[in-house]
Amino acid sequence: MIETAHLWLFFLMVLGVVLLPGLDMAYVMASSLVGGQRSGLLATAGVIAGGACHVLLGALGVLVVLKLVPTAFNLMLVAGALYIAWIGWSLLRSRVAFGASPSTRVRSGAATFGKGMATCLLNPKAYLFMLAVFPQFLKPEYGPLWLQALALWVIIATCQAAVYGGMALAGDRVKAWLGSKPATDLLLARLVGLMLIAAAAFTAWEGWHLS
């Protein structure tokens, strides 16, 4: 029998982390504004898949290697920050804003999903959370470790689906509104680009100093 009391605490912690603006949220928002609900939901699915990989790594103890070898962790931070900054820079340089025609703006479903997964996998804060918090909820006395890891992943995926999925579902309405306001549309695209670059710089700096 797996204990469940500690799962409520884990749920509250995960929900708080997911609700905080970060790289995953910024990517889902950008995808929703560019391609509407479909792109937003695919981006959300990619983030959830990335979260599953984080849980698998945590359960297998691979994250311990990153903690014992700071250089590897720091390289991961730099890679993640550069990737997100590149997405932000692309938005800043783009001459077409969020409300543009889908034929010129929406990438394929596989690409959107893949970029969402990559964003999650290269998110320094996700690794910090898995290193600092996740191991505390894997205890032999709670039951089989694989079952515990599965339960924790379900909680993470549920929080991500609720928060990011909600943003994605609003994508079509927001996109249509922006399409009627070109100046606001372009300004928002630039602001999201700046937010991605700022988030990348902040998370890389924070993660570097906490590693």
N, CA and C atoms as a LAMMPS dump frame, in Angstrom:
ITEM: TIMESTEP
0
ITEM: NUMBER OF ATOMS
633
ITEM: BOX BOUNDS ff ff ff
-5.0000000000000000e+02 5.0000000000000000e+02
-5.0000000000000000e+02 5.0000000000000000e+02
-5.0000000000000000e+02 5.0000000000000000e+02
ITEM: ATOMS id mol type element x y z
1 1 1 N 0.846 -1.186 0
2 1 2 C 0 0 0
3 1 3 C 0.887 1.244 0
4 2 1 N 0.706 2.094 -0.976
5 2 2 C 1.504 3.302 -1.029
6 2 3 C 0.858 4.387 -0.166
7 3 1 N 1.692 5.077 0.604
8 3 2 C 1.187 6.181 1.426
9 3 3 C 0.773 7.335 0.51
10 4 1 N -0.255 8.083 0.918
11 4 2 C -0.752 9.163 0.057
12 4 3 C -0.73 10.534 0.715
13 5 1 N -0.549 10.609 2.028
14 5 2 C -0.609 11.906 2.707
15 5 3 C 0.429 12.881 2.148
16 6 1 N 1.642 12.385 1.881
17 6 2 C 2.712 13.267 1.403
18 6 3 C 2.461 13.754 -0.019
19 7 1 N 1.587 13.06 -0.755
20 7 2 C 1.318 13.44 -2.137
21 7 3 C 0.601 14.782 -2.225
22 8 1 N -0.194 15.12 -1.209
23 8 2 C -0.86 16.422 -1.206
24 8 3 C 0.149 17.556 -1.093
25 9 1 N 1.161 17.348 -0.286
26 9 2 C 2.207 18.362 -0.161
27 9 3 C 2.951 18.505 -1.476
28 10 1 N 3.249 17.382 -2.122
29 10 2 C 3.931 17.417 -3.415
30 10 3 C 3.07 18.141 -4.441
31 11 1 N 1.762 17.879 -4.426
32 11 2 C 0.846 18.536 -5.356
33 11 3 C 0.882 20.052 -5.194
34 12 1 N 0.83 20.532 -3.962
35 12 2 C 0.844 21.967 -3.706
36 12 3 C 2.157 22.593 -4.17
37 13 1 N 3.262 21.881 -3.939
38 13 2 C 4.563 22.403 -4.359
39 13 3 C 4.657 22.468 -5.878
40 14 1 N 4.219 21.415 -6.548
41 14 2 C 4.274 21.382 -8.008
42 14 3 C 3.36 22.446 -8.611
43 15 1 N 2.149 22.574 -8.075
44 15 2 C 1.221 23.577 -8.592
45 15 3 C 1.802 24.975 -8.458
46 16 1 N 2.455 25.251 -7.339
47 16 2 C 3.079 26.556 -7.149
48 16 3 C 4.174 26.812 -8.168
49 17 1 N 4.97 25.788 -8.448
50 17 2 C 6.054 25.931 -9.431
51 17 3 C 5.482 26.148 -10.829
52 18 1 N 4.456 25.377 -11.197
53 18 2 C 3.87 25.486 -12.536
54 18 3 C 3.205 26.851 -12.739
55 19 1 N 2.591 27.38 -11.689
56 19 2 C 1.909 28.668 -11.8
57 19 3 C 2.876 29.842 -11.94
58 20 1 N 4.111 29.659 -11.485
59 20 2 C 5.094 30.735 -11.62
60 20 3 C 5.488 30.899 -13.082
61 21 1 N 5.504 32.134 -13.59
62 21 2 C 5.926 32.347 -14.976
63 21 3 C 7.342 31.817 -15.196
64 22 1 N 7.52 31.087 -16.271
65 22 2 C 8.828 30.509 -16.562
66 22 3 C 8.93 30.155 -18.037
67 23 1 N 9.939 29.364 -18.372
68 23 2 C 10.215 29.039 -19.76
69 23 3 C 9.098 28.207 -20.388
70 24 1 N 8.611 27.198 -19.677
71 24 2 C 7.544 26.353 -20.231
72 24 3 C 6.287 27.169 -20.493
73 25 1 N 5.908 27.987 -19.518
74 25 2 C 4.711 28.804 -19.666
75 25 3 C 4.864 29.779 -20.831
76 26 1 N 6.029 30.381 -20.955
77 26 2 C 6.251 31.342 -22.033
78 26 3 C 6.152 30.673 -23.396
79 27 1 N 6.686 29.459 -23.509
80 27 2 C 6.631 28.763 -24.804
81 27 3 C 5.201 28.369 -25.161
82 28 1 N 4.451 27.857 -24.185
83 28 2 C 3.057 27.491 -24.442
84 28 3 C 2.251 28.725 -24.842
85 29 1 N 2.487 29.836 -24.156
86 29 2 C 1.767 31.067 -24.473
87 29 3 C 2.09 31.526 -25.89
88 30 1 N 3.378 31.502 -26.24
89 30 2 C 3.77 31.927 -27.581
90 30 3 C 3.161 31.01 -28.638
91 31 1 N 3.179 29.703 -28.4
92 31 2 C 2.604 28.753 -29.359
93 31 3 C 1.101 28.969 -29.511
94 32 1 N 0.414 29.248 -28.412
95 32 2 C -1.027 29.476 -28.453
96 32 3 C -1.364 30.731 -29.234
97 33 1 N -0.575 31.783 -29.033
98 33 2 C -0.83 33.042 -29.729
99 33 3 C -0.521 32.929 -31.217
100 34 1 N 0.459 32.114 -31.566
101 34 2 C 0.824 31.959 -32.969
102 34 3 C -0.157 31.046 -33.696
103 35 1 N -0.437 29.88 -33.123
104 35 2 C -1.23 28.88 -33.829
105 35 3 C -2.574 28.555 -33.228
106 36 1 N -2.97 29.228 -32.168
107 36 2 C -4.255 28.964 -31.554
108 36 3 C -4.24 27.729 -30.659
109 37 1 N -5.429 27.162 -30.439
110 37 2 C -5.585 26.06 -29.498
111 37 3 C -4.723 24.857 -29.855
112 38 1 N -4.738 24.483 -31.117
113 38 2 C -4.024 23.271 -31.522
114 38 3 C -2.541 23.365 -31.186
115 39 1 N -1.911 24.458 -31.57
116 39 2 C -0.488 24.62 -31.29
117 39 3 C -0.228 24.7 -29.794
118 40 1 N -1.098 25.389 -29.076
119 40 2 C -0.927 25.494 -27.636
120 40 3 C -1.034 24.154 -26.941
121 41 1 N -2.011 23.34 -27.373
122 41 2 C -2.179 22.023 -26.764
123 41 3 C -1.024 21.086 -27.121
124 42 1 N -0.513 21.192 -28.348
125 42 2 C 0.641 20.38 -28.73
126 42 3 C 1.878 20.783 -27.935
127 43 1 N 2.039 22.091 -27.723
128 43 2 C 3.154 22.563 -26.903
129 43 3 C 3.019 22.052 -25.471
130 44 1 N 1.788 22.076 -24.956
131 44 2 C 1.531 21.566 -23.61
132 44 3 C 1.854 20.083 -23.526
133 45 1 N 1.441 19.326 -24.55
134 45 2 C 1.737 17.89 -24.573
135 45 3 C 3.249 17.646 -24.585
136 46 1 N 3.979 18.485 -25.317
137 46 2 C 5.43 18.349 -25.344
138 46 3 C 6.059 18.613 -23.989
139 47 1 N 5.548 19.63 -23.294
140 47 2 C 6.045 19.941 -21.953
141 47 3 C 5.759 18.78 -20.996
142 48 1 N 4.566 18.196 -21.104
143 48 2 C 4.218 17.068 -20.246
144 48 3 C 5.136 15.87 -20.529
145 49 1 N 5.434 15.633 -21.805
146 49 2 C 6.347 14.55 -22.167
147 49 3 C 7.743 14.808 -21.602
148 50 1 N 8.161 16.062 -21.653
149 50 2 C 9.454 16.412 -21.063
150 50 3 C 9.457 16.167 -19.568
151 51 1 N 8.328 16.463 -18.908
152 51 2 C 8.214 16.207 -17.482
153 51 3 C 8.327 14.732 -17.161
154 52 1 N 7.774 13.882 -18.05
155 52 2 C 7.887 12.438 -17.851
156 52 3 C 9.354 12.004 -17.893
157 53 1 N 10.118 12.623 -18.796
158 53 2 C 11.547 12.296 -18.879
159 53 3 C 12.277 12.732 -17.611
160 54 1 N 11.906 13.893 -17.073
161 54 2 C 12.512 14.354 -15.818
162 54 3 C 12.258 13.361 -14.692
163 55 1 N 11.022 12.87 -14.611
164 55 2 C 10.679 11.912 -13.556
165 55 3 C 11.456 10.618 -13.74
166 56 1 N 11.575 10.176 -14.99
167 56 2 C 12.33 8.946 -15.257
168 56 3 C 13.786 9.101 -14.852
169 57 1 N 14.365 10.242 -15.19
170 57 2 C 15.752 10.493 -14.804
171 57 3 C 15.903 10.535 -13.288
172 58 1 N 14.943 11.182 -12.635
173 58 2 C 15.002 11.267 -11.184
174 58 3 C 14.87 9.907 -10.529
175 59 1 N 13.949 9.088 -11.054
176 59 2 C 13.734 7.76 -10.482
177 59 3 C 14.938 6.855 -10.7
178 60 1 N 15.631 7.028 -11.82
179 60 2 C 16.791 6.195 -12.112
180 60 3 C 18.057 6.69 -11.428
181 61 1 N 17.978 7.87 -10.838
182 61 2 C 19.139 8.397 -10.133
183 61 3 C 20.158 9.081 -11.021
184 62 1 N 19.794 9.293 -12.308
185 62 2 C 20.742 9.937 -13.211
186 62 3 C 21.036 11.366 -12.774
187 63 1 N 20.037 12.011 -12.157
188 63 2 C 20.229 13.396 -11.735
189 63 3 C 21.316 13.516 -10.674
190 64 1 N 21.566 12.428 -9.969
191 64 2 C 22.626 12.451 -8.965
192 64 3 C 23.97 12.739 -9.631
193 65 1 N 24.135 12.208 -10.843
194 65 2 C 25.387 12.438 -11.578
195 65 3 C 25.571 13.922 -11.847
196 66 1 N 24.485 14.584 -12.251
197 66 2 C 24.57 16.019 -12.508
198 66 3 C 24.925 16.789 -11.244
199 67 1 N 24.427 16.3 -10.111
200 67 2 C 24.714 16.977 -8.854
201 67 3 C 26.158 16.751 -8.425
202 68 1 N 26.683 15.559 -8.706
203 68 2 C 28.056 15.225 -8.327
204 68 3 C 29.072 15.804 -9.301
205 69 1 N 28.623 16.112 -10.515
206 69 2 C 29.525 16.663 -11.542
207 69 3 C 28.987 18.038 -11.942
208 70 1 N 29.327 19.073 -11.178
209 70 2 C 28.794 20.415 -11.439
210 70 3 C 29.016 20.9 -12.864
211 71 1 N 30.124 20.512 -13.469
212 71 2 C 30.408 20.968 -14.829
213 71 3 C 29.322 20.534 -15.79
214 72 1 N 28.865 19.282 -15.654
215 72 2 C 27.811 18.783 -16.528
216 72 3 C 26.528 19.568 -16.304
217 73 1 N 26.232 19.883 -15.054
218 73 2 C 25.021 20.629 -14.738
219 73 3 C 25.097 22.034 -15.318
220 74 1 N 26.256 22.672 -15.171
221 74 2 C 26.419 24.03 -15.686
222 74 3 C 26.294 24.078 -17.208
223 75 1 N 26.831 23.057 -17.882
224 75 2 C 26.707 22.994 -19.331
225 75 3 C 25.247 22.851 -19.748
226 76 1 N 24.475 22.092 -18.97
227 76 2 C 23.055 21.942 -19.246
228 76 3 C 22.329 23.275 -19.081
229 77 1 N 22.723 24.025 -18.055
230 77 2 C 22.118 25.336 -17.832
231 77 3 C 22.356 26.261 -19.014
232 78 1 N 23.598 26.297 -19.479
233 78 2 C 23.949 27.167 -20.6
234 78 3 C 23.184 26.754 -21.86
235 79 1 N 23.106 25.445 -22.119
236 79 2 C 22.399 24.955 -23.301
237 79 3 C 20.931 25.348 -23.256
238 80 1 N 20.309 25.167 -22.099
239 80 2 C 18.901 25.517 -21.958
240 80 3 C 18.665 27.003 -22.129
241 81 1 N 19.523 27.809 -21.51
242 81 2 C 19.364 29.259 -21.598
243 81 3 C 19.536 29.745 -23.039
244 82 1 N 20.527 29.211 -23.744
245 82 2 C 20.763 29.615 -25.126
246 82 3 C 19.597 29.226 -26.026
247 83 1 N 19.043 28.049 -25.798
248 83 2 C 17.919 27.582 -26.62
249 83 3 C 16.709 28.495 -26.459
250 84 1 N 16.358 28.812 -25.21
251 84 2 C 15.201 29.667 -24.966
252 84 3 C 15.466 31.091 -25.452
253 85 1 N 16.694 31.57 -25.245
254 85 2 C 17.041 32.911 -25.716
255 85 3 C 16.932 32.986 -27.24
256 86 1 N 17.273 31.903 -27.914
257 86 2 C 17.178 31.869 -29.378
258 86 3 C 15.73 32.002 -29.829
259 87 1 N 14.804 31.313 -29.127
260 87 2 C 13.386 31.436 -29.457
261 87 3 C 12.935 32.889 -29.264
262 88 1 N 13.345 33.497 -28.14
263 88 2 C 12.997 34.888 -27.884
264 88 3 C 13.552 35.828 -28.937
265 89 1 N 14.801 35.615 -29.328
266 89 2 C 15.434 36.447 -30.35
267 89 3 C 14.716 36.314 -31.695
268 90 1 N 14.246 35.098 -32.007
269 90 2 C 13.505 34.885 -33.249
270 90 3 C 12.219 35.706 -33.261
271 91 1 N 11.553 35.8 -32.104
272 91 2 C 10.34 36.612 -32.022
273 91 3 C 10.66 38.092 -32.188
274 92 1 N 11.774 38.534 -31.615
275 92 2 C 12.148 39.94 -31.724
276 92 3 C 12.458 40.321 -33.168
277 93 1 N 13.047 39.405 -33.917
278 93 2 C 13.441 39.69 -35.297
279 93 3 C 12.291 39.508 -36.289
280 94 1 N 11.273 38.738 -35.882
281 94 2 C 10.185 38.43 -36.804
282 94 3 C 9.423 39.692 -37.205
283 95 1 N 9.081 39.786 -38.493
284 95 2 C 8.288 40.903 -38.981
285 95 3 C 6.794 40.579 -38.953
286 96 1 N 6.473 39.33 -38.623
287 96 2 C 5.085 38.904 -38.568
288 96 3 C 4.725 38.615 -37.13
289 97 1 N 3.594 39.16 -36.659
290 97 2 C 3.22 39.022 -35.257
291 97 3 C 2.302 37.813 -35.053
292 98 1 N 1.748 37.684 -33.861
293 98 2 C 0.974 36.51 -33.484
294 98 3 C -0.306 36.341 -34.286
295 99 1 N -0.941 37.431 -34.67
296 99 2 C -2.228 37.325 -35.352
297 99 3 C -2.131 37.102 -36.845
298 100 1 N -0.96 36.76 -37.347
299 100 2 C -0.774 36.588 -38.787
300 100 3 C -1.49 35.348 -39.291
301 101 1 N -1.542 35.229 -40.614
302 101 2 C -2.193 34.071 -41.234
303 101 3 C -1.523 32.783 -40.81
304 102 1 N -2.287 31.745 -40.439
305 102 2 C -1.724 30.485 -40.002
306 102 3 C -0.807 29.855 -41.017
307 103 1 N -1.071 30.049 -42.313
308 103 2 C -0.26 29.428 -43.35
309 103 3 C 1.166 29.917 -43.322
310 104 1 N 1.412 31.095 -42.766
311 104 2 C 2.763 31.627 -42.747
312 104 3 C 3.412 31.551 -41.384
313 105 1 N 2.623 31.171 -40.371
314 105 2 C 3.161 31.27 -39.023
315 105 3 C 3.223 29.96 -38.252
316 106 1 N 2.294 29.034 -38.52
317 106 2 C 2.185 27.842 -37.688
318 106 3 C 3.132 26.749 -38.169
319 107 1 N 3.976 26.269 -37.293
320 107 2 C 4.867 25.16 -37.619
321 107 3 C 4.093 23.855 -37.522
322 108 1 N 4.7 22.772 -37.969
323 108 2 C 4.023 21.48 -37.932
324 108 3 C 3.753 21.051 -36.5
325 109 1 N 2.769 20.138 -36.35
326 109 2 C 2.436 19.642 -35.019
327 109 3 C 3.608 18.963 -34.356
328 110 1 N 4.352 18.162 -35.132
329 110 2 C 5.505 17.449 -34.577
330 110 3 C 6.567 18.427 -34.092
331 111 1 N 6.775 19.501 -34.861
332 111 2 C 7.786 20.493 -34.471
333 111 3 C 7.368 21.218 -33.2
334 112 1 N 6.088 21.571 -33.107
335 112 2 C 5.589 22.257 -31.913
336 112 3 C 5.723 21.365 -30.684
337 113 1 N 5.328 20.101 -30.836
338 113 2 C 5.457 19.14 -29.741
339 113 3 C 6.92 18.965 -29.34
340 114 1 N 7.78 18.803 -30.344
341 114 2 C 9.201 18.591 -30.074
342 114 3 C 9.848 19.774 -29.379
343 115 1 N 9.486 20.979 -29.812
344 115 2 C 10.056 22.164 -29.167
345 115 3 C 9.542 22.315 -27.74
346 116 1 N 8.286 21.93 -27.5
347 116 2 C 7.765 21.971 -26.14
348 116 3 C 8.51 20.993 -25.239
349 117 1 N 8.782 19.808 -25.762
350 117 2 C 9.519 18.81 -24.994
351 117 3 C 10.952 19.279 -24.729
352 118 1 N 11.58 19.858 -25.763
353 118 2 C 12.944 20.35 -25.609
354 118 3 C 13.007 21.497 -24.606
355 119 1 N 12.008 22.374 -24.644
356 119 2 C 11.961 23.489 -23.692
357 119 3 C 11.928 22.973 -22.262
358 120 1 N 11.092 21.951 -22.031
359 120 2 C 10.997 21.372 -20.689
360 120 3 C 12.304 20.677 -20.297
361 121 1 N 12.874 19.919 -21.229
362 121 2 C 14.092 19.164 -20.922
363 121 3 C 15.291 20.069 -20.681
364 122 1 N 15.289 21.249 -21.297
365 122 2 C 16.408 22.168 -21.146
366 122 3 C 16.122 23.268 -20.131
367 123 1 N 15.043 23.1 -19.367
368 123 2 C 14.666 24.102 -18.367
369 123 3 C 15.468 23.885 -17.091
370 124 1 N 16.384 24.784 -16.753
371 124 2 C 17.22 24.612 -15.552
372 124 3 C 16.413 24.479 -14.273
373 125 1 N 15.307 25.218 -14.166
374 125 2 C 14.514 25.162 -12.936
375 125 3 C 13.905 23.779 -12.716
376 126 1 N 13.595 23.094 -13.815
377 126 2 C 13.03 21.751 -13.68
378 126 3 C 14.061 20.813 -13.051
379 127 1 N 15.314 20.946 -13.467
380 127 2 C 16.361 20.096 -12.894
381 127 3 C 16.617 20.449 -11.435
382 128 1 N 16.571 21.726 -11.13
383 128 2 C 16.761 22.14 -9.737
384 128 3 C 15.657 21.568 -8.858
385 129 1 N 14.431 21.586 -9.37
386 129 2 C 13.31 21.028 -8.618
387 129 3 C 13.494 19.529 -8.419
388 130 1 N 13.912 18.845 -9.47
389 130 2 C 14.084 17.398 -9.371
390 130 3 C 15.231 17.026 -8.44
391 131 1 N 16.259 17.849 -8.416
392 131 2 C 17.395 17.586 -7.534
393 131 3 C 17.063 17.869 -6.075
394 132 1 N 16.323 18.955 -5.837
395 132 2 C 16.104 19.397 -4.458
396 132 3 C 14.856 18.795 -3.821
397 133 1 N 13.815 18.58 -4.618
398 133 2 C 12.515 18.199 -4.053
399 133 3 C 12.136 16.744 -4.343
400 134 1 N 12.254 16.342 -5.577
401 134 2 C 11.766 15.025 -5.992
402 134 3 C 12.294 13.874 -5.127
403 135 1 N 13.605 13.801 -4.848
404 135 2 C 14.118 12.661 -4.054
405 135 3 C 13.5 12.564 -2.667
406 136 1 N 13.05 13.682 -2.113
407 136 2 C 12.473 13.666 -0.769
408 136 3 C 11.145 12.915 -0.714
409 137 1 N 10.511 12.717 -1.854
410 137 2 C 9.213 12.047 -1.884
411 137 3 C 9.313 10.599 -2.369
412 138 1 N 10.53 10.115 -2.571
413 138 2 C 10.742 8.72 -2.932
414 138 3 C 11.353 8.003 -1.732
415 139 1 N 10.517 7.321 -0.97
416 139 2 C 10.952 6.634 0.244
417 139 3 C 10.548 5.161 0.164
418 140 1 N 11.45 4.241 0.534
419 140 2 C 11.117 2.805 0.507
420 140 3 C 9.883 2.465 1.33
421 141 1 N 9.698 3.181 2.441
422 141 2 C 8.56 2.862 3.302
423 141 3 C 7.218 3.252 2.685
424 142 1 N 7.23 4.057 1.615
425 142 2 C 5.993 4.461 0.974
426 142 3 C 5.478 3.408 -0.018
427 143 1 N 6.323 2.443 -0.363
428 143 2 C 5.931 1.435 -1.335
429 143 3 C 6.945 1.311 -2.451
430 144 1 N 6.617 0.556 -3.516
431 144 2 C 7.539 0.384 -4.649
432 144 3 C 7.935 1.733 -5.248
433 145 1 N 9.226 1.909 -5.484
434 145 2 C 9.702 3.192 -5.995
435 145 3 C 9.109 3.531 -7.361
436 146 1 N 8.951 2.52 -8.205
437 146 2 C 8.408 2.802 -9.54
438 146 3 C 6.977 3.306 -9.456
439 147 1 N 6.213 2.765 -8.497
440 147 2 C 4.84 3.202 -8.327
441 147 3 C 4.786 4.615 -7.751
442 148 1 N 5.709 4.917 -6.849
443 148 2 C 5.785 6.271 -6.303
444 148 3 C 6.118 7.27 -7.401
445 149 1 N 7.118 6.926 -8.228
446 149 2 C 7.52 7.82 -9.322
447 149 3 C 6.358 8.053 -10.289
448 150 1 N 5.596 6.997 -10.568
449 150 2 C 4.448 7.121 -11.458
450 150 3 C 3.397 8.059 -10.859
451 151 1 N 3.141 7.903 -9.559
452 151 2 C 2.161 8.765 -8.89
453 151 3 C 2.606 10.223 -8.923
454 152 1 N 3.902 10.465 -8.698
455 152 2 C 4.42 11.835 -8.717
456 152 3 C 4.333 12.425 -10.118
457 153 1 N 4.587 11.597 -11.132
458 153 2 C 4.498 12.102 -12.499
459 153 3 C 3.051 12.462 -12.846
460 154 1 N 2.09 11.653 -12.406
461 154 2 C 0.681 11.959 -12.667
462 154 3 C 0.32 13.316 -12.073
463 155 1 N 0.839 13.601 -10.89
464 155 2 C 0.571 14.9 -10.254
465 155 3 C 1.186 16.027 -11.076
466 156 1 N 2.437 15.844 -11.504
467 156 2 C 3.109 16.862 -12.306
468 156 3 C 2.363 17.085 -13.617
469 157 1 N 2.007 15.997 -14.302
470 157 2 C 1.322 16.095 -15.593
471 157 3 C -0.045 16.757 -15.44
472 158 1 N -0.753 16.443 -14.355
473 158 2 C -2.069 17.04 -14.126
474 158 3 C -1.966 18.549 -13.938
475 159 1 N -0.984 18.974 -13.163
476 159 2 C -0.784 20.413 -12.944
477 159 3 C -0.414 21.119 -14.245
478 160 1 N 0.484 20.511 -15.016
479 160 2 C 0.891 21.11 -16.282
480 160 3 C -0.286 21.186 -17.251
481 161 1 N -1.071 20.11 -17.323
482 161 2 C -2.208 20.084 -18.249
483 161 3 C -3.249 21.126 -17.86
484 162 1 N -3.502 21.279 -16.571
485 162 2 C -4.515 22.229 -16.117
486 162 3 C -4.103 23.673 -16.387
487 163 1 N -2.86 24.013 -16.031
488 163 2 C -2.401 25.399 -16.158
489 163 3 C -2.083 25.743 -17.616
490 164 1 N -1.205 24.961 -18.235
491 164 2 C -0.798 25.266 -19.599
492 164 3 C -1.921 24.961 -20.592
493 165 1 N -2.686 23.885 -20.326
494 165 2 C -3.809 23.568 -21.201
495 165 3 C -4.856 24.665 -21.187
496 166 1 N -5.084 25.248 -20.02
497 166 2 C -6.023 26.365 -19.932
498 166 3 C -5.579 27.541 -20.773
499 167 1 N -4.274 27.824 -20.752
500 167 2 C -3.742 28.902 -21.585
501 167 3 C -3.933 28.578 -23.061
502 168 1 N -3.7 27.306 -23.415
503 168 2 C -3.818 26.895 -24.812
504 168 3 C -5.251 27.024 -25.317
505 169 1 N -6.218 26.672 -24.486
506 169 2 C -7.62 26.725 -24.899
507 169 3 C -8.09 28.144 -25.181
508 170 1 N -7.407 29.114 -24.581
509 170 2 C -7.769 30.515 -24.826
510 170 3 C -7.045 31.07 -26.047
511 171 1 N -6.201 30.251 -26.66
512 171 2 C -5.37 30.733 -27.76
513 171 3 C -6.123 31.289 -28.943
514 172 1 N -7.175 30.593 -29.4
515 172 2 C -7.908 31.046 -30.583
516 172 3 C -8.572 32.399 -30.361
517 173 1 N -9.177 32.576 -29.188
518 173 2 C -9.864 33.848 -28.903
519 173 3 C -8.872 35.002 -28.843
520 174 1 N -7.745 34.766 -28.164
521 174 2 C -6.736 35.821 -28.058
522 174 3 C -6.132 36.117 -29.424
523 175 1 N -5.883 35.065 -30.21
524 175 2 C -5.3 35.237 -31.536
525 175 3 C -6.23 36.05 -32.444
526 176 1 N -7.542 35.755 -32.388
527 176 2 C -8.497 36.497 -33.213
528 176 3 C -8.536 37.968 -32.811
529 177 1 N -8.467 38.223 -31.502
530 177 2 C -8.484 39.609 -31.023
531 177 3 C -7.238 40.35 -31.484
532 178 1 N -6.089 39.675 -31.42
533 178 2 C -4.845 40.31 -31.85
534 178 3 C -4.838 40.567 -33.35
535 179 1 N -5.511 39.671 -34.102
536 179 2 C -5.562 39.844 -35.549
537 179 3 C -6.246 41.138 -35.954
538 180 1 N -7.134 41.642 -35.104
539 180 2 C -7.834 42.892 -35.401
540 180 3 C -7.089 44.114 -34.884
541 181 1 N -5.975 43.88 -34.196
542 181 2 C -5.187 44.984 -33.638
543 181 3 C -3.707 44.753 -33.963
544 182 1 N -3.293 45.035 -35.197
545 182 2 C -1.931 44.761 -35.645
546 182 3 C -0.85 45.38 -34.769
547 183 1 N -1.047 46.626 -34.336
548 183 2 C -0.017 47.293 -33.529
549 183 3 C 0.162 46.589 -32.188
550 184 1 N -0.947 46.254 -31.545
551 184 2 C -0.882 45.537 -30.267
552 184 3 C -0.289 44.158 -30.459
553 185 1 N -0.646 43.52 -31.579
554 185 2 C -0.149 42.186 -31.903
555 185 3 C 1.372 42.176 -31.995
556 186 1 N 1.91 43.127 -32.761
557 186 2 C 3.357 43.188 -32.936
558 186 3 C 4.066 43.519 -31.624
559 187 1 N 3.472 44.429 -30.85
560 187 2 C 4.062 44.795 -29.565
561 187 3 C 4.109 43.59 -28.628
562 188 1 N 3.037 42.804 -28.595
563 188 2 C 3.002 41.638 -27.717
564 188 3 C 4.049 40.615 -28.139
565 189 1 N 4.23 40.45 -29.455
566 189 2 C 5.247 39.523 -29.942
567 189 3 C 6.636 39.929 -29.445
568 190 1 N 6.903 41.232 -29.487
569 190 2 C 8.196 41.73 -29.011
570 190 3 C 8.324 41.529 -27.493
571 191 1 N 7.233 41.773 -26.762
572 191 2 C 7.28 41.62 -25.309
573 191 3 C 7.513 40.159 -24.915
574 192 1 N 6.856 39.236 -25.629
575 192 2 C 7.062 37.818 -25.335
576 192 3 C 8.505 37.42 -25.649
577 193 1 N 9.038 37.945 -26.747
578 193 2 C 10.433 37.677 -27.071
579 193 3 C 11.375 38.158 -25.98
580 194 1 N 11.136 39.381 -25.499
581 194 2 C 11.96 39.919 -24.406
582 194 3 C 11.795 39.105 -23.137
583 195 1 N 10.566 38.64 -22.876
584 195 2 C 10.319 37.84 -21.682
585 195 3 C 11.081 36.522 -21.74
586 196 1 N 11.102 35.905 -22.917
587 196 2 C 11.837 34.652 -23.066
588 196 3 C 13.337 34.857 -22.832
589 197 1 N 13.875 35.928 -23.391
590 197 2 C 15.304 36.208 -23.217
591 197 3 C 15.613 36.514 -21.76
592 198 1 N 14.755 37.313 -21.117
593 198 2 C 14.967 37.643 -19.704
594 198 3 C 14.843 36.398 -18.827
595 199 1 N 13.838 35.545 -19.127
596 199 2 C 13.656 34.323 -18.346
597 199 3 C 14.855 33.397 -18.508
598 200 1 N 15.384 33.315 -19.731
599 200 2 C 16.547 32.469 -19.974
600 200 3 C 17.756 32.963 -19.179
601 201 1 N 17.966 34.285 -19.202
602 201 2 C 19.104 34.856 -18.475
603 201 3 C 18.952 34.655 -16.968
604 202 1 N 17.74 34.881 -16.457
605 202 2 C 17.514 34.77 -15.016
606 202 3 C 17.655 33.341 -14.519
607 203 1 N 17.028 32.399 -15.238
608 203 2 C 17.085 31.017 -14.782
609 203 3 C 18.499 30.449 -14.886
610 204 1 N 19.235 30.85 -15.911
611 204 2 C 20.615 30.383 -16.034
612 204 3 C 21.468 30.929 -14.888
613 205 1 N 21.297 32.211 -14.586
614 205 2 C 22.067 32.817 -13.486
615 205 3 C 21.688 32.189 -12.159
616 206 1 N 20.38 32.018 -11.918
617 206 2 C 19.911 31.441 -10.661
618 206 3 C 20.367 29.997 -10.505
619 207 1 N 20.202 29.227 -11.55
620 207 2 C 20.609 27.834 -11.498
621 207 3 C 22.106 27.669 -11.328
622 208 1 N 22.888 28.52 -11.966
623 208 2 C 24.342 28.458 -11.868
624 208 3 C 24.786 28.677 -10.417
625 209 1 N 24.186 29.635 -9.768
626 209 2 C 24.59 29.969 -8.392
627 209 3 C 24.049 28.973 -7.372
628 210 1 N 22.977 28.227 -7.747
629 210 2 C 22.442 27.246 -6.808
630 210 3 C 23.038 25.859 -7.026
631 211 1 N 23.768 25.686 -8.126
632 211 2 C 24.331 24.382 -8.414
633 211 3 C 25.589 24.113 -7.599
